[in-house]
């Protein structure tokens, strides 16, 4: 990729209120990118969205993020991330981006009718876990209803849990949960799984896992926390109640990428594609990080790490726009990595 716009004679665009950097999204990736870019004097505008904080805003205790030895509530952790980025000058706009145009420089981002322009943009809009859309599910989120076994399995030692789903993710969640739970019931609405045969065989070979097929979750039972799950057989209509301390919904995730359709390259599932191990997208000056790219790990710490990468990539890109470094000790090639911006 060549540097866009012939480098504007080696000068950073500053006229007409063009910012150096806009960050779209306010979760672990976006706030970490904001922290690093603010400390690099890029004065980022973080358009964090009304749902800032991402999936951690519906997470109760977080015990696997370094630096919080006693654990931390998800919303509190996101407030800490946000406050730390703000300390170094990041500016926040609590609104949703409605449109982007990455076809020419400067890059343009709209919030309603308000247009914001920048030389570089970091996309950190994340992904959302698919839900069953049951009122009882939503009411008990964070109180037994969860969407991540790696995040929450340790809270269910010697307890009974239900996993909903029929793909590889559901099998992986169920198998991981057997390290902690006394019993794992996998519920799937069909009589055959979408998961690969090897994953199904592994799950079936685990004595802690039971299967309930041709069934859907009708209601999550419990007042203050999950106590049971009511299942409905999709063929007979018969309902049964399964005692459970937790419900793990593993029916997939949807990356928040519709805003960038036709402008940024994505895979068949909608996740943004980046170049090699970098955060560079197919559009020069646009970088992507966090769950909007990562459909494998989907952890707060990996999202934060990618946010750091995106900020460093953006800083190097913007430095390259300014032309060769004056300091002969600075390695120009290092500033231009990944190669051929």
ABEGO torsion letter per residue (X at the ends): XBBBGGGGGGBBBABGGBBABBBBEBBAAAAAAAAAAAAAGAGBBBBAEAABGEAAAABBBBAABBGBAAEBBAAAAAAAAAAAAAAAGBBBBBBBBABBBAABOBBBBBBEABBBBBABBBBBAEBBBBBAGBAAAAAABGAGBBABAAAAAAAABGBBBBBBEABAAAAAAAAAAAAABABBBBBBABABBABBAAAAAAAAABAABBBBBGBBBABBBEAABBABBBBBBAAAGBBBBBBBABBBBBAEBBBBAAAABGABBBBAAGBBBBBEABABBABBGBBBBEAAABAAAGBAAAAAAAAAAAAAAAAAAAAAAAEBBABAABBAAAAAOBBGX
